Amino acid sequence: MIRIGELIGTEVRGPDGGRLGVVVDVRMTCIGPASRPGAMATPVLTALIVGVREHVRLWGYERHQHIGPWVIRFIVRRLNRGAHSLAWDDVALGYEGPDGHLIVHSRLPKDALPLVRDLPR
């Protein structure tokens, strides 16, 4: 088991070992019925959002036109251009280096990964 916080900021490598980017966000889907009244269905990780810049995260400003100051929205959207979606089924996790840091391996090359379309340009 792995925490989402461990995935955010993790380097993503392609099948040839080349760097594709870093995990900047995740996509989840809720499946099945709620386990009890008032609870939500089981969340399942379906995809990783891979960005090109290491220290840029998605904060929500990039998703909606009227959230936050326009300057922040503009900067965050600009920094997140070129983000790709990597299906969880195409991911293999590994630990590398003397400190055993986490690495995400994509089974697909970058040109086979779809651009994230719901991030406004």
C-alpha angles and dihedrals in degrees: 000000000000132000120236089233088063091055097050108093094014117139116250120211130192128231090274092053093252120138115262097176137269135297107262100167144352135230120224133188126197114228135187129008123310113271092231138000112291093019125108128238120268112287114225126192108239106167146002122228109224117202129190098230123070102215100038119102133182109251100173095261090102095058106060132042097224103042118112130336114331092236092058091046091050094049095045093047091048093050092049098052111128097030113158133204117234114194113230089233088064094053130099119183123214141169119229142176131033091294092048097235119184120259126186114218119201118211088207130063118244094256089060094054117093120238113248101257100187094066105093114236 
